[in-house]
Amino acid sequence: MKILYINACVRKESRTNKLAKYLLEKLNGNIKEINLDKENIKPIDSKLLKLRDELILNKNYSDDLFKYANDLKESDIVVIASPYWDLSFSSLLKIYFENINVVGLTFSYDDMGKPISLCHIKKLYYVTTAGGYIMNDEFGFGYVKTMFNTFFNVKDIEYIKAEGLDIYGNNVDIIMNNAKIDIDNLFK
Ligand SMILES: Cc1cc2nc3c(=O)[nH]c(=O)nc-3n(C[C@H](O)[C@H](O)[C@H](O)COP(=O)(O)O)c2cc1C
């Protein structure tokens, strides 16, 4: 099993990363971590879009611009970890998504315009932690779930979250341990 860990956590002591690492210990396979904070990952601006369109037109998918998409294409299991930021996830993760959705490489379209996956991802885990409470799952997890389901045909998707970590008086250790129990339960 090839496991791809997309780490969109930026704090050194990130609790989201800690939970994701706890989960990763339970998975069997070769783990490749992409730490987005350490990557020089770029949003698709006019210059990159032009280059990207040319590469796609020429089916030149081995270009470095598609390295994240190629990693995803080889993966069996994907683990995404991002803190809950501004009711959603970090912008680094959104930039990563721009880089993996490559028509002709990671997905295509059928005659009716419906996306068809060109990946073979079997399972996705989405891990997040929030300082307060997650108001609407659809802005973070829901978006990621729909994207992986729509473009990569992933149906088996797990959501792991710990909330209320920055609320004064809350016991962070208990909240984190409960999230770890949730992870344990996934493997029973
Ligand atoms: C830029 C930023 C935006 C945040 N936005 C929210 C938010 O909208 N709602 C919330 O409950 N917590 C918010 N938080 C708090 C984080 O969700 C919380 O501290 C989280 O546990 C951080 O994860 P980490 O320990 O993995 O870094 C925000 C924190 C930062 C730094």
Ligand as a Chemical Component Dictionary entry (heavy atoms), coordinates in Angstrom:
data_LIG
# 
_chem_comp.id                   LIG 
_chem_comp.type                 NON-POLYMER 
_chem_comp.pdbx_formal_charge   0 
_chem_comp.three_letter_code    LIG 
# 
loop_
_chem_comp_atom.comp_id 
_chem_comp_atom.atom_id 
_chem_comp_atom.alt_atom_id 
_chem_comp_atom.type_symbol 
_chem_comp_atom.charge 
_chem_comp_atom.model_Cartn_x 
_chem_comp_atom.model_Cartn_y 
_chem_comp_atom.model_Cartn_z 
_chem_comp_atom.pdbx_ordinal 
LIG C1  C1  C 0 -5.257  31.595 11.014 1  
LIG C2  C2  C 0 -6.095  30.842 12.013 2  
LIG C3  C3  C 0 -7.452  30.727 11.791 3  
LIG C4  C4  C 0 -8.255  30.028 12.705 4  
LIG N1  N1  N 0 -9.604  29.950 12.466 5  
LIG C5  C5  C 0 -10.382 29.275 13.347 6  
LIG C6  C6  C 0 -11.795 29.184 13.149 7  
LIG O1  O1  O 0 -12.347 29.707 12.186 8  
LIG N2  N2  N 0 -12.526 28.508 14.067 9  
LIG C7  C7  C 0 -11.952 27.898 15.158 10 
LIG O2  O2  O 0 -12.663 27.264 15.929 11 
LIG N3  N3  N 0 -10.615 27.957 15.366 12 
LIG C8  C8  C 0 -9.812  28.637 14.497 13 
LIG N4  N4  N 0 -8.466  28.692 14.705 14 
LIG C9  C9  C 0 -7.865  27.932 15.828 15 
LIG C10 C10 C 0 -7.369  26.554 15.302 16 
LIG O3  O3  O 0 -8.394  25.845 14.674 17 
LIG C11 C11 C 0 -6.849  25.675 16.423 18 
LIG O4  O4  O 0 -5.885  26.316 17.222 19 
LIG C12 C12 C 0 -6.273  24.381 15.850 20 
LIG O5  O5  O 0 -6.247  23.373 16.828 21 
LIG C13 C13 C 0 -4.875  24.584 15.320 22 
LIG O6  O6  O 0 -4.367  23.344 14.903 23 
LIG P1  P1  P 0 -2.857  22.916 15.140 24 
LIG O7  O7  O 0 -2.646  22.683 16.606 25 
LIG O8  O8  O 0 -2.731  21.670 14.332 26 
LIG O9  O9  O 0 -2.005  24.033 14.602 27 
LIG C14 C14 C 0 -7.668  29.407 13.843 28 
LIG C15 C15 C 0 -6.290  29.535 14.043 29 
LIG C16 C16 C 0 -5.500  30.251 13.153 30 
LIG C17 C17 C 0 -4.027  30.380 13.408 31 
# 
loop_
_chem_comp_bond.comp_id 
_chem_comp_bond.atom_id_1 
_chem_comp_bond.atom_id_2 
_chem_comp_bond.value_order 
_chem_comp_bond.pdbx_ordinal 
LIG C1  C2  SING 1  
LIG C2  C3  SING 2  
LIG C2  C16 DOUB 3  
LIG C3  C4  DOUB 4  
LIG C4  N1  SING 5  
LIG C4  C14 SING 6  
LIG N1  C5  DOUB 7  
LIG C5  C6  SING 8  
LIG C5  C8  SING 9  
LIG C6  O1  DOUB 10 
LIG C6  N2  SING 11 
LIG N2  C7  SING 12 
LIG C7  O2  DOUB 13 
LIG C7  N3  SING 14 
LIG N3  C8  DOUB 15 
LIG C8  N4  SING 16 
LIG N4  C9  SING 17 
LIG N4  C14 SING 18 
LIG C9  C10 SING 19 
LIG C10 O3  SING 20 
LIG C10 C11 SING 21 
LIG C11 O4  SING 22 
LIG C11 C12 SING 23 
LIG C12 O5  SING 24 
LIG C12 C13 SING 25 
LIG C13 O6  SING 26 
LIG O6  P1  SING 27 
LIG P1  O7  DOUB 28 
LIG P1  O8  SING 29 
LIG P1  O9  SING 30 
LIG C14 C15 DOUB 31 
LIG C15 C16 SING 32 
LIG C16 C17 SING 33 
# 
